[in-house]
Amino acid sequence: MARRASISMKDVAALARVSLGTVSNVVNSPELVSEATRERVEVAITKLGWVPNESARQLRAGRSRSVGMVVMDIANPFFTDVLLGVEDYVLARGYSVQVGNSASQPARESDQLRLFEQQRVRGVLCAPIWGVNDRVDDLRRRGIPVVLVDRAGDESGFCSVSVDDVEGGRLAVSHLLGLGHRRIALVGGPGKLQQVRDRRLGADVARAQHGGEADLLVVSTSGLDASFGVGAADQIVAMSDQERPTAVFAANDLLAIGLLQGFVTHGLRVPEDVAIIGYDDISFAASAAVPLSSIRQPRVDLGRRAAELLFDEIEAEDDDLPHEHQNVRFTPDLVVRRSTVSSGNGRRLA
């Protein structure tokens, strides 16, 4: 290993009887080198076991062949699927993806963005916690393109990719109202998150469209994972029979899975005693003990489109061309499973 680390481009050039520039062209621009010379250099590379120093090359060029991505919760399968879409596109362009997890902590989000700037990434995909912060603005001013992910495009100066969460909330609660539920709990938080606010707004829209007679009870949580869903279930079970909702709309599927666990622990039947619908339609939703109805977001497509927008901006900057920011918004879909509709009522389930 020590011997391999000491092998340099000069050794390859000497063995192949070519110049350093020819070796560099074989690695970086092979179309500039004749086939015979290229084969001779490649044989030398293989024989010596030489590995090009990408870090050194990027340092000389003043830019890297990587992009950064900051997500709010890497443990949430929603962001894992978004990342898959990003990677599919970025890797095909010959770049790599560096991932930072803000863990929904603003200070950590800023730290991750600062590290990306120091590493001279070519661009950044950011799923911001509260919105555009000073660090994101700094990146833009210093010529590093930024695309906002899972964020509505109401911030000027940035491309963005998001899902219509107002429509998603409307779909979820309209589904529950259509099944006859009139006491519905909206579970999720923190309320400062734009996605949570929009989903609650969609619930209000659905209520108004159904005559405004339903009661919507907000059960706020300080987080969005399954443990907070279990805690919310405890709160709901403790309510009186007159107060307790007959259905729950959870702000994401992890909460919905926690709610399901909590209700079953307390002996409630889903959906006979309480119906549950989640949001995101992660893979665990369909495989839960009681398969969960959910609002499906096109997660992989969302990530791929965000990466496309980022490279559009990178290439415009490289070619000194004007760039027009785009705000792309996807439409979610309702997926009905047994957590809201019993299999015995004749309705076709997903």
N, C-alpha and C positions, 0 to 999 in steps of 0.2 A: 504494500500500500504506500509506504514511504517513497519507494522508487517511482511508482506511478505518479505521485503528486509532484515529483521533481521534473517530470517530462514536460517540455515546453513546445511551443509552436516552432521554435528554431530546430528542435530535434526532428520534427515531422518534415520540415522543409529540407533539412540535410539528407534525410533518408530518401525522400522522394526526388531529390535533386531539382528543387524549384525554389523560387523566392518566397519570402514571408508573405508578400502581397498575394501570391497565387494561392497559398494555403488559406489566407483570409477570405479570398473570393470563393474558394470551394465550400467553405463553411457558411458564408453569408450571402453570396451571389453566384451560385454554381452555374447559372446560365452564361456567365462571362468566361467560363473555362472550357477548353476543348474536352471532349469525352475521354480521350486517352490520358490527358494530364490529370483530369479529375479522378479517374480510376487509380492512377499511380499514387495520388495524394491520399485517397481513401484507403488504399492498401496500407500505406505508411501509418495512417491514423489507427487502423485496426491492429496492426502489428505492435505498435508502441503502447496501445491502450490509452491514447491521449484523449482528454475530455476538454473541450473549449471552456474557458473561464467566462461564463456569461456575465457575471458580476463585473469583471474588469471591462468587458466590452461595453456594458451599459454605462459604466462610470466614464469611459472615454467619450461616449456619445452624449452624456448628460441627460439621458432619459432611459427608462426601463421598458421592458416588454411585459409589464404586468399592470393590472388594474386592482384597485382596492374596493372592498365591499364591506359596509358596516350594517349589521342587522341588530334588531332589538333583542332577540332571544334565539340563539342558535339551537337551543333545545326544542324549540317549537317546530314541528314538521312543516308548517306553512313556509317558514324561511328556508328550510332545507330544500324544499321543492323549488322555490324561487331560485335558489343558488344553482340547482341542477340546470335550469334554463339559462342562467348566466354563463355557466361553465361550458355548456354545449356550444354556445356562440363564440365565446372568448377563446377557447382552446382551438377552435377551427381557424381562428385568425392568427394563431401562433403566439398567443399571449397566455399568461397564467393569471390566476385570481388569488389575491390575498384577502382573507376573511377576518374581520374583527367583530367581536361580540360586545355590544354596548351594555348588555344586560339591563336595558331600560334605565341606565344611570347617565344623566347628562354629562357629568365630568368624565366618565369613561368614554363616552361617545367622542368628546373633544380630544381625549388622549389618542384614541384610535386614528382620528383624522389627522392629527399632528404627525403621528408615526408614518402614515401613508405619504404625507407631504415630504418628510425627511427621506423617505425611500424613493422619491422621485417617480411615483407611479404615474402612468399616462392619463389616468382618469379615475374617478371615484363614483361608485354607486352607493347611495346612502338611504337607508330606511330611518328617517329621523324620528326621535322620540316625541318632541314637541313641535318641531318645525325647523326652519332654516336658522341655524345659530351663527355666531360670529366666525367660528372656525370654517364652516362651509363657505361663507362669504369670502374669507381669506383665500381659500383654495381657488375660487373663481377669479379673484383679483390677480392671483399669481399664475394664471394661465393653465390651471388644472381643471378640465371639464368635470362637472358634477351632474349626475342625473338622480333625481329623487325617486325612490321606490316605495310603493304602497302609500303614496302621499298625493292628494289631489293637487292639480296644477294651478293653484291660485297664487303661488309665489313667483314674482317676476324674475326673469333672468335665468331660469332653469328649465331643462326638460324634465318631465315627470311621467311616471306610469302608475296608475292606481286602478282600483275597482270601485264602482258606484255603490258605496256602502249605504247610502240612503235607500236606494232601490233594494239592496239586500235585506235591510231591516224591514222594509215594507213587505217584501215577499215572505219573510219568515212569519211575521205577525198576521198577515193576511191569511196565510195557511192555517194558523191556529184559530183565527176568528171564523174561518170557513168551516172548521170542524165543530163549531159551537162553543168554544171557550170564551168566557167573558171576564175571567180573572186571570191575568197573565203577568208573570214576573219577568222583568228585564234584568238579567244578572250579568254583571261585568264592570270593569273599571281598570285603571283609574279614569274618572270622568274627564280628565284633561286630555286624554288621548283623542285625537280627531276621529279615528276610526270608531271608537266607542260612541262618541257624540253623534256621529252620522247614523250609526245603526239604531240608536235610540230615536233619532229624528224620523227615520224611516218607520219605526214602530208607531210613532204619533200620526204619521201620514196614513198608515193602514187603519188605525183606529178611527180617524176622521172619515175615511172612505167607507167604513162600515157603520156609519151613523153616530159614532162618538159615544156609544153606550158601554163599551168595555172599560174595565179598570186595569190600568197598567201600573204595576208596583215595581219601583226601582230598588234592586238589592245591589248596592255597590260593593266592589271588592278592590283591594289594593294591589292585586296582581291578576294574571290571566292564565295561570296554570291549574292543573287538576286539584291541587290542594285547596285552592280558593273556592273551587266548585263544591268540594266536600263541605267546607265551612258554610257556604251559602245554602246548601241543602239542610244543614242543621238549623239555620235561621228560619227557613221556610217550614220545616216540620214542626218547629216550636210555635207556630202561629195557630190561632184558633181555627175551627172548621169554617167559620164564616169569613175569616180573612185569608186563609190559605189559598193560593192560586191553584188552578187546575192545569196550568200549562206554564212552561218556562222557555224563554228565549235567551240562550246564553251567547255572550259576545264572541266566543270562539269555541272550537270543538274540545279543547283541553278542559275548559270550564264545564262543558256539557258532560264530558266523561266523568269528571269529579262529581257533578250533580247526580248522575246515574248511580255512581258508587254509593253516594250518601243516601239517596232515597232507598235503594235496595237494602242497605244496612238497617235502615229504620223500618223496613217491612212494607214500604210502599211499592205498588206495582206500576210499571211503566209500559204502556201509556194509560192503563185503566184508571189509576189514581192520579197520576200527573204525567202530562206529556212533556217531552223535551225536544227542542230543536237547537242545533248549534250553528256554527259559522266557520267556513273554510273548506269543509269536506276533506279533511286529511284522511290518510289511509286507515287510521285507527277508528274512524267514525263508522265505517261499514263493518268492521270486525269486532265491535264492542259486543258485550254480552247481549244487550238489546241493540241491534243496529240503529245508529242515530240518523235521524233526518238532519239535514244541514243545508246551508247555503254554499254552493260550490263556487270557489274562485279559480280562475284559470292560472294557477300558480306558476307552472313551468313557462307558459306563454308570457306571463307577466315578466319573469326574469329575462327571457330571451329578448323581448321587445325593449326592455331597459338597456340591455347590452348593445342592441342595434343602435339605439339613440346615442349612447355614449360614443360608439365608434364613428357615427356620422359626425359628431362634434369634433372628435379627435382629428379626423381626416380633413374636415373643413379648416381647422386651425393649421394643420401641417401644410395645406395647400394655399394658405392665406386667402380663404374664401369666406364670404358671409355665411352665417349659420342662423337659421330660424328655429327657435325653440318650439318643441311640440309637447303638448300635454295629452297623453293617451289615457283613455279611461275605458276599461273593460266592463261588461255587464255580467253580473252573477246569475246563477241559476238555482232554482229550488230542486233539491233531491229529497224525495219522500221515502222514509224507511219506517221500521216498526216502532220507533220511539214516539211517534205521533199518531200513527194509524195502525190499529190492531190488524193482524193478518186475517182475522175472521170476519172483517166487514166487507170483503169483496173488492176492495180497492187494490189496484196493481201497485206494488212497491218496487223500489229500486233494488 
